[in-house]
C-alpha cells in the first residue's frame, strides 16, 4: 500500500444498525510509515436507492438520494509517520427509509473517507456500510383490525362434456403479523361437481415491485403448506398454520422506487381455483389495547332508561334492607389479568404445539372418512435473501427501547462485507397486573 499502512473507518461501539433521526459517530484511523502530504482528509455519509431491470446489476436505471453529507476532518498539511485518528459525526434524516437488498434494487447507506493528495500523487479512500431500520408499527396501519376474508366460485369442465362448480372461502385470523408469529388459515371448499379435486395448498407470497419505466415485479413463495383433496359433492373445512420467517417489513416509508407486498394464496391444484388474502408484516405486533373499543359505541335512549330504572330499583331495595351508615367510597378493584391465548398479541411468538398432528389431522374435516394429508411447512431458500435471521429476546421489557428487526446483509462476495448484526426485536409483554388486588373487606381488615 506504499506509504499508507492502515486506513479504516470504525463506528462508535461497533454499532452498524441505526434508526432515522439518530446520530452516527465514529473515527477514521490512518497509519503511515513515512510522512504523507495531503490537501485534505474528508468523510462522506450518504444513502440512496438504486433500481435496474437486470438481475443483480449495479448499473442503476433509476436512483433516489436520501442524504449526502461531507465533512473535512483535516486541512492541508503533512501526516507524520505513525498513527492518526480523526473523529466524525453525522445526523441521519428522520425521513430515510429502511435498508433493503433485492434482485433488482437496493437501499444502501455507507460511509466513505478520502485522503486528497497533491497533484500527480495517489489518492486513497476507504468505505464501510451501515444499515437503517425504520420500525413499522402495525397498530398505526389503517384498516388492520379483524380477519382478512375472501371467496371465489369457479366453474370448470371435465370429461369433455360435464360441468362442475367449486366454491372456496378462506380467511386469516389477522391482517398484520411480525416475524415469528403464526398465520392461522381457514378454508372452506364445497365441491359441487362429480370429480375429486386436487390437493389444497396455502402459500405465503412476497411481491416486490421496482418502479422502472416498465415496472418489474419479483414474485417469491416464502412458505407453503399442503392439505388433502375434496371428494365429489363434499364440503370440507381445512385449517392450517404458517410460521412467518425473518422478512423485511411491508412498507418502505420514504422510498418511491420499491414497493413490498405480502399475501396468503389459497388454491386447489385442480381445477384451477385460487384466491388471495393480503396481509401486512411489520416490526411492532398488534396490541389489543389499541383496538377501537366497543365502549365508544353510542347507547340508545331505551337502553339508558332501562339501565337507570334497574339501578334505581336496586338502590331502593338496598336502602330498605340495610341500616344507614356514614358515606364511604369503596375503592374500585383493578381489572384481573386477562387470560392469554396461545396466539395472543401479548405473548411472545411461538411455534405450533407438538401435538398438532394428533388433532384431527390437517384440520377439522366435516367428513371423517375424507382422505387427507399434511405436508410440513416448506420455506423458500430465497425467503431470507432480503433480511437475515432474527433473534428473539425473552427478557426484554415492553417499556424498553425497541431495537428493531432484520437489516439486510451486505453481498457475500463484496470486498466490504462485514459480520451481520444481531438485531433483537422486542418482546411485547402485557402491562396487566400479575396478581388480583385485595378485596374491599380485606382492605378494611388490614
N, C-alpha and C positions, 0 to 999 in steps of 0.2 A: 504493500500500500504506500510505499515511499516514505515521506516524512510523517504521514499520519498513521499512527498505530491503533488508535481507537476512536470511534465516532458513534456514539449511542444515545438514544432517547429513552428516558425512564420516567414512568408515571409515578406520582406520589403514592406510596404504599402498594405499588404494583397493581393499581386498580385499572381495569380495562373496560368496565361497563359503567356507563353514566346515564343520567336522566336529563331530559330537556330542562334548560334553565340552570343547570349545575355548572360549577367552575371546574375546569380541568387544569391541574398543576403538575409540574414535573421539572426535570433537569436535562440539559444536554451536556454530555461528557465528551471532551476532546483530549486525546493524549498524543503528543508529538515527540519524536526522538531528536528533532533539531528545530531551530526557530522556523516559524511559518508565517510569512507575510499575508495579510488578508485585508480586504477592503471593508468587509462587514460579515457578521455572523447573524443569520436570520432564522426565525422559526415561523412556520406557517401551519395553520389549522383550518381544515376545510371539510365540508360534507356535501355530497351531491348524489343524484340518481342518474344512472345511465341505462338505456334500453336499446336493444338491437333486434333484428329479425332473424339472426342466425344463432344457433345454439352455442353457448359458452364463448361468444365473440365479445371482445372488448373494444371493437371499433364502433362506438355508440352511434346509433342513428339519431337519438334524441337525448338531451341532457337537461337536468334541472338542478340548479345550485341552491343550497340552503344557507350556507355561510362560507366566507373565505377571509380569514384574518391573518395578518403577518406582523410580527414584532421583531425589532432589531435588538439582540441581546449583547452585541459588542460592536463598537465602531472600528474605523480604520486603525490598523496598528500591526504589531507582530506578536504572535503567540510564542512565548518562550518554551524551551524544552521542558517537558513534564506534562502533568495532567491539569486540565482546566474544566471547571463546572459552571454552567450558566443556567439560572432558573427561568422558568416561563410560566405564564398563566393566561388562560382564555376562558371566556364565558360562552357556553353553548346556548343558542337561541331557544326560547320556550316552544317555538313552532316547529322545530326539527322533528321529522318522523323517525320511527323505529328502524334500526338496521335490518337489511334484508338481502338475501342472496338467492337468485333464481336462475333458471336456464337461459332466460332472455333478458335479464336485467339485474341490477344491484343498487342498493342504497349503501353508500360507502362513506366512512368517516376515517380520517387519517391525520397524522401529524408529521410534518417534514421539516428537517433542519438543513441549512445551506451554509457552506463556507465560500464566500465570494472572494476569489483571489485576484491579484493584479493581472493585467493583460498578458496573454501567452502562457499563463500558468494554469494548472489543472484545478477545476472547481470540485468540491466534494459535497455530497449530500447523504442524508440518512432518512429513513421513513419508518413509521410504526402506526399500525391500525388500532383503533378503539371502536367500541360498539355503543349504540344508543338504544335505550328501551323506554318507550312511552307507554305507560300502562293503559290497557283498555278495561275500564270498569263496566261490567255487563249491566249493573244496576242503572247506568245512565243511558243505555241504548233504548230508543223508542220502541214501543210495542214488543217488549221482551217477555212479558209475563204470560203464563199459560202454556198449554201444549201446542205443538205445530201439527196440523191435520191436513189431509188431502185424500181425494177419492178419484177413481177413474173407472170407466166402463169400456171394455174392449170387445168388439165382435170380430170373429175370425172364421175362416173356412177350413174344414178338414175333410179328408176323404173325397176331395174334389166337389162334392155336392152338398154336404151338410154344413150348417152354420151354427156356431155356438157363441156364447157370451160369457165373459168373466168379469165379475165386479170385484174391485180391490179397494179397500180403505186402509189407511195407515196413519200412525201418529207417533211423535216423540213426546216424552214426558215433559220436556222443557224446550225453550228456544235458545238458551245460552249455556255454554259449558266452559270449563277450564281444563287444561291438560291433566290427565289422571282421573277425571270424573267419568261416569258411565252413562251412555245414552241408552235409555230404555225404549226399544222399538216394539210397537204392537201393530200387527197387520191382520186384517180380516179379508179372507179370499172366499168368494162364492162362485164355484164352478157350475154354471148353468148349461154346460154342454155335455156331450156324451163321450168326451175324450179326457184322459188323465193329463193334467198339466205337467210341466217341468218343475224342477226344484225352485223353491222360493229362495231369495237372496236379499240381503241388506248390506249396503256398502256406504262407507264414509268417503265422500269425494271432496277434492280440493280443485278449485278452478282459479288460476292466476291469469289476469288479463293485462297485457302490456299495450299501452295506448300509442302504438305507432300509427303511421298513415293508414295502414290496414291492420287493425288490432290483432295481436297474436294471443291465442288462448292456449294455455298449458293446463291440460286436464289430467289429474292423477287420482288413482284409487289409493286411499290411505289405509283402509282396513275393510275386511269383507267377512261376513258370516253367512252360512247357508243352512236352509231347512229342507223339509221334505216336499212331497208332491200333494196335489189335491185331486181326489178321485171324482169321477163324473157325478154331478148332482149333489156334491157335498159342499158344506160351508165350514171353514176352518179358521180358528183364531191362532195366530202364531206370535209368540213373544220372544224377543232376543235382546242381547246386550252387546254394546260396542264400547270398548275402552278407548279413550282418546289419548293418543301418544303425544309426545312433545311436538307442538306445531306453532308456527307464527300466528299472531292474532289476526282476526278478520279484517280489521281496519288499520290502514297505514295513514293515519291522520297527518295532513301536511304534504302528502305526496300525490301528485296529479297524474303520474305516469304508470303506476302499478296498482292494481285492484285485486284483493284476495277475497274469495267467497268459499263457503263450505255448505254442503247439503248432504242429507242422507237419501240414497237412492234405494227404493224397494221395488223389486222386479220378479217376474217369472221368466224362466228360460224358454218356455214355450207354453202358450203363444207369447208373442212379444208384448208384454204388459209391463208398464213402468210408471212410477210416479216419484216426485222429488219433494223433500221436506227441508227447506232452508233453515240453517242454524247459524249461531254466532259462536266463535271461540275467542275468549278473552283472557285477561290475567287476574281479574278480581271476580270471584264467583258471585252468583245471585244470592242475596240476603233477604229472607222473608220480612225483615223489619222494614225494608224499603218498598214492599208490595203495597199498592193502593189499598187502604184499609176499608173494610166493609162498613166501619162505623161512620164513615163520611157520607153514606147514603142517606138521603132525606127521609125523615119519618113522617108518615101520613098523619093527618089530623085524627082519624079514627083510632089509630094505634096509640097516639099520645093521650087521647081521652081515656081509653081503656086502661092504659098504664097508670094514669093519675088516679082513676077510680079504684083500681086494685090496691094502690099504695095507701089511699085514704082509708080503705076498709081494714087493711092490716094495722094501720096506726090506731084506729078506733078500738079494734079488738084488743090490741096490746095495752092501751091505756086503761081499758076496763078491767083487765085481769091482773095488772101489776101495780104495786104501790108506787107512789110518786117519789122519785129520787132527784137529788141535785143533778143538774145537767152536766154531762161529761162526754166529751167526744172520744169515741173509740178510734184507735189508730187503724188505718187501712192496711190489711196484710199485703205483703208483696206477692206478686204472682209466683206460683210454683214453676219450677223449670219445666218447659215443655218436653215431652218425650222425644228423643231423637231417633228418627227412622234411619235406615241404612243409607238412603240416598238424600238425607237432609243436607241443606246447603250450609248448615253449621258444622257438620262433621268433616273430617279430612277425607279426601278421595280414597276409595278403596276398590279392590278388585272384586269380581263376583265370588260368592261363597263357595266353599269346597264341595258342598252337597248340591250344587246347582244341577249337575247332570242327573241326579237322582229324583228331581222333582218334575215328573211328567215329561221327561224327555226334553225336546226343544222348547215347547210351550204348552199352554193349556189347550189341547185339541178337543173339539166337540165330539169327535168320533174316536172311541178308544181303540178301535181296530185299524185306525188310519196309519199306514206306514210312514215313518218319518226318520230323519237322520240329522245329526248336528255336526257341523264342521267347525273346529275351533277357530277363533279369530285369526285371520291372516293379515299381517301388516306389510304394506308395500315397502320394498327396500329403499324407495325414494322418499318415504314419508319423513325421514329425518334429514333430508338434504337441505332443507330450508332452515332448520333450527336444531341445535344439539339436544342431548338428553337433559332432563330436569332432575333435580334432587329435592325431595320434599322434606322440609324440616318438620320434626314432630314437637319441638319445644318452643316454637316461635309464637309470641303472643299476638293477638289481633291488633292490639293498640300500638304495636311497634311499627317501625318504618317498613314499608313494603319495598322489597328489593327487586321484585320482578321475576320474570321467567326467562325463556330462552333468548339468546342473541346468536346470530349466525357465526359459524366458524369461518376463519379465512380459508381460501383454497388450499387443498392438501399439498400441491406442488409449488405453492408460492414461496418465493425466497424470503418473504417477510412473515411467514406463518408463525404464529405464537401459540402457546398452550391454550386450550379452550377454557374460558372462565367457568367456574362452578357458580351458577346463579341460582339463588334459593328463592322459590316462591313462598308466599306467606301461608300459614295455616289459618283458616278462617274459623276461629273458635267463638262459640256463643258467649255473649256477655251476660247471660242469665245467671241468677244466683244459684249456687250449687246445693244449698240446703234451704228448706222451708223456714220462714220466720216463726217465732213463738206465737202461740195464740194469745187472745186478749186476756183470758183467765190466767194463763201462765205469766204474763207480764205483770198482772196485778199482784199475784202471789210473790213474785220476785221483789 
